[in-house]
């Protein structure tokens, strides 16, 4: 059996990524949020209003997890939840405060992008993404 530490490196990469984001969020007075909260805010910034179901798919989280994340964002007054005629469908939208925070998160994401790909060509980045997608597809039984 061949020994390979690739997935240990992927795990280390995620740890570095998460630490970088956490530090930048704290630096920007957003230490009360997790990266998943940021994904919700950015999704709303780009997509406008979304249903809870759409958000769960967008951030690749179970509906219960999305609900928990959203409740915190509502408590911080970053997003509002509302219903229309069908009270079972809940819509999410950014508040003014949420738009300001999503702008900060976008700035942090831009810094991350510049930092993570420093010294790497666009072709190398595209190859890296392609390889990761292939590996994920293999591990998901070809369903990715």
C-alpha positions in Angstrom: 0.0 0.0 0.0 1.4 3.4 -1.0 1.6 6.0 1.7 0.3 9.5 0.7 -0.2 12.5 2.9 -2.2 14.5 0.3 -5.4 14.5 2.4 -3.5 15.5 5.5 -2.2 18.4 3.5 -5.8 19.3 2.4 -6.8 19.2 6.1 -3.9 21.5 7.0 -4.8 23.8 4.1 -8.4 24.1 5.5 -7.0 24.8 9.0 -4.8 27.6 7.5 -7.7 29.0 5.5 -10.0 29.0 8.5 -7.4 30.6 10.8 -6.7 33.3 8.2 -10.4 34.1 7.9 -11.0 34.0 11.6 -8.1 36.4 12.3 -9.3 38.8 9.5 -12.9 38.7 10.8 -11.7 39.5 14.4 -9.5 42.3 12.9 -12.7 43.7 11.3 -14.9 43.4 14.4 -16.7 40.3 13.0 -15.4 37.8 15.5 -18.9 36.9 16.5 -19.5 35.3 13.1 -18.3 32.0 11.6 -17.3 31.6 8.0 -20.7 30.0 7.3 -22.4 33.2 8.4 -20.3 35.1 5.9 -21.3 32.7 3.1 -25.0 33.4 3.9 -24.4 37.2 3.9 -22.4 37.1 0.6 -25.0 34.8 -1.0 -27.7 37.4 -0.2 -25.5 40.2 -1.4 -25.2 38.5 -4.8 -28.6 36.8 -5.1 -30.9 39.3 -3.4 -33.7 37.8 -1.4 -33.6 34.0 -1.1 -35.8 31.3 0.5 -34.4 29.3 3.4 -34.4 26.2 1.0 -32.4 28.1 -1.6 -30.0 29.2 1.0 -29.4 25.7 2.3 -28.5 24.6 -1.2 -26.4 27.6 -1.9 -24.2 27.1 1.2 -24.4 23.3 1.0 -25.8 22.9 4.6 -28.8 20.9 5.9 -31.9 23.0 6.5 -31.7 22.7 10.3 -28.1 24.0 10.2 -29.1 26.8 7.9 -31.9 27.8 10.3 -29.5 27.9 13.2 -27.0 30.1 11.3 -29.8 32.4 10.1 -31.2 32.8 13.6 -27.9 34.2 14.7 -27.7 36.6 11.8 -31.3 37.8 12.6 -30.3 38.3 16.2 -27.4 40.6 15.1 -29.9 42.4 12.8 -27.8 41.5 9.7 -30.8 39.8 7.9 -34.6 39.8 8.1 -36.9 36.9 7.6 -40.4 37.3 6.1 -43.2 35.3 4.5 -45.6 36.2 1.7 -49.0 34.6 1.2 -47.5 31.1 1.8 -46.4 31.3 5.5 -44.5 28.0 5.1 -41.9 29.7 2.8 -39.5 31.9 4.6 -37.5 34.5 2.7 -34.2 36.0 3.8 -33.0 39.5 2.9 -30.1 41.7 4.0 -30.6 44.6 6.3 -28.6 47.8 5.9 -26.3 46.6 8.7 -26.0 43.3 6.9 -25.0 45.0 3.6 -22.2 46.8 5.5 -21.0 43.5 7.0 -21.2 41.7 3.7 -19.0 44.4 2.1 -16.4 43.8 4.8 -16.6 40.1 4.2 -16.1 40.7 0.5 -13.0 42.7 1.2 -11.7 40.0 3.4 -12.4 37.4 0.7 -10.5 39.5 -1.8 -7.5 39.7 0.5 -7.7 35.9 1.0 -7.9 35.3 -2.8 -4.8 37.5 -3.4 -2.9 35.9 -0.5 -3.7 32.3 -1.3 -2.7 32.4 -5.0 0.4 34.6 -4.6 3.1 33.2 -6.8 0.7 30.8 -8.6 -0.3 31.3 -12.2 -3.9 31.3 -13.4 -3.3 28.1 -15.3 -2.0 26.4 -12.1 -5.0 27.6 -10.1 -7.4 26.2 -12.8 -5.5 22.9 -12.8 -5.6 22.7 -9.0 -9.4 23.3 -9.1 -9.9 20.7 -11.8 -7.9 18.1 -9.9 -9.9 18.9 -6.7 -13.2 18.5 -8.5 -12.0 15.2 -10.0 -11.0 13.9 -6.5 -14.3 15.0 -5.0 -16.2 13.3 -7.8 -14.2 10.1 -7.3 -14.9 10.1 -3.6 -18.6 10.9 -4.2 -18.9 7.8 -6.5 -18.9 10.0 -9.6 -21.7 12.1 -8.4 -19.8 15.4 -8.3 
